[in-house]
Amino acid sequence: MSQTLAIHGGPPVREKPLPANYPGALLMGQEEADAASSVIYAQSPFRFYGESLLYKTEQLEEMMARDLGIPYVLGVTSCTAALVVAMKALGIGYGDKVIVPAVTFIATAGAVISANAVPVFVDVDESMNLDPADLERVMDEDVKAIIAVPLLGAPCDMDPIMAFARKHHLHVIEDVAQSCGVSYKGKPQGAIGDIGVYSFQMNKMLTAGEGGAVATSNMEWFERAVRYHDQGSFRKRLQEKHGLTSDHAEQAFAGQNYRMSEITAAVLVEQWKKLDRVLKPMKASYLRIVESLQERLPGLKLRPSRDIDGDLGANIGMLFETADEAEHFAAALVAERIDCRKLYGGKTVYQFPQILNMRSAERDGFPFNYPFNRSVHYAEGLCPRAEDLLQRMIFVSISPLLTTQDEADIIEGITKVYSGLYTQEMRG
Ligand SMILES: *Cc1c(COP(=O)(O)O)cnc(C)c1O
């Protein structure tokens, strides 16, 4: 006997919504408050000088470098900034194309355009991450880099991506914005490609509201990243800290200001210490829920992972036969008070108007006006699998704060809706 679905007027599985999807923010407390006020009481909110500078930004960079197992990390203002800094560090700019997965947050593509290059899109596979088998399709001599994006906590298939990049002499940037802590075959993502970039915006694993970081093992790219993020300069203190010497007159080039504030860094140092407290319960909840779902609903198709050991388990992706089924399922589950959603409103990056219409802030269409040998254009149908999967996959996010009851509710909600929709409606 199945219960009446809430969407059909029955009682919902729960009354209260699940914890909001702000993992780091929900663990904020006294530690972050004390750290931020220590910077304020020290009257030294700028990373390079002040009355009694606490060097919080350096501390964050050291902690990240240690945990990623690489020598160089640079704090910046956001991941969008970090992406631009990474491309400038690698010498990517006007006349270059950069490979971006069709499914990612729009910032990945926007940053390419801000760096004066042009994004070209590759399709995704059922993991919702870049499909290495589609890379060849977009290759030409103008392509200089691949941005691999581990989406919603799930690792990218890095081995074939790195092999392809090495074969074609492409750089690899890992945009780890959504997946701080994710790893592939035992190695943290962000330390596998040439440069890794991180976000500390509110929706990400850890947060100070805003913030970002650039990580690399290459000294030259690090120097260029530092210079680009700080108006072309590479301050003595940072040079000495890393045992580098650089001639300013020879090496300086025009840059931006993407420097991290000490207040941001102070909060992030405390957040970084809590990374395990975010990731461990999240993964444990994910594994328990998935195990139970697989037992109860052998027909339910879940988003596959390219490396379940390194996967954060931050989301449960459910794949349906048709867009209609996914739509019905999502509406019914929301009515049970289990929040779920399609990704990015069901759109690939190139379906957003600013990308589809190739609109930069410039009057003359720069940087899209470059006379590429193989011209770039975006249109519906460009990455058919991404377009299809986005309509058929829905996601329930897993908070680090789920109680046993919350987990049981998620399992019950999905089971109830699945059984209700499939037995009552779809099959009879
Ligand atoms: C959030 C996000 C960004 C942008 O991060 P900000 O810190 O907000 O600039 C970039 N890439 C991906 C994949 C993201 O999810």
Ligand as a Chemical Component Dictionary entry (heavy atoms), coordinates in Angstrom:
data_LIG
# 
_chem_comp.id                   LIG 
_chem_comp.type                 NON-POLYMER 
_chem_comp.pdbx_formal_charge   0 
_chem_comp.three_letter_code    LIG 
# 
loop_
_chem_comp_atom.comp_id 
_chem_comp_atom.atom_id 
_chem_comp_atom.alt_atom_id 
_chem_comp_atom.type_symbol 
_chem_comp_atom.charge 
_chem_comp_atom.model_Cartn_x 
_chem_comp_atom.model_Cartn_y 
_chem_comp_atom.model_Cartn_z 
_chem_comp_atom.pdbx_ordinal 
LIG C1 C1 C 0 31.119 29.453 -8.129  1  
LIG C2 C2 C 0 31.948 29.045 -9.262  2  
LIG C3 C3 C 0 32.886 29.905 -9.842  3  
LIG C4 C4 C 0 33.013 31.339 -9.443  4  
LIG O1 O1 O 0 33.400 31.506 -8.127  5  
LIG P1 P1 P 0 33.342 32.960 -7.469  6  
LIG O2 O2 O 0 34.218 32.819 -6.264  7  
LIG O3 O3 O 0 31.915 33.241 -7.147  8  
LIG O4 O4 O 0 33.895 33.920 -8.456  9  
LIG C5 C5 C 0 33.679 29.423 -10.862 10 
LIG N1 N1 N 0 33.543 28.171 -11.317 11 
LIG C6 C6 C 0 32.640 27.316 -10.807 12 
LIG C7 C7 C 0 32.560 25.925 -11.351 13 
LIG C8 C8 C 0 31.797 27.725 -9.773  14 
LIG O5 O5 O 0 30.879 26.887 -9.290  15 
# 
loop_
_chem_comp_bond.comp_id 
_chem_comp_bond.atom_id_1 
_chem_comp_bond.atom_id_2 
_chem_comp_bond.value_order 
_chem_comp_bond.pdbx_ordinal 
LIG C1 C2 SING 1  
LIG C2 C3 SING 2  
LIG C2 C8 DOUB 3  
LIG C3 C4 SING 4  
LIG C3 C5 DOUB 5  
LIG C4 O1 SING 6  
LIG O1 P1 SING 7  
LIG P1 O2 DOUB 8  
LIG P1 O3 SING 9  
LIG P1 O4 SING 10 
LIG C5 N1 SING 11 
LIG N1 C6 DOUB 12 
LIG C6 C7 SING 13 
LIG C6 C8 SING 14 
LIG C8 O5 SING 15 
# 
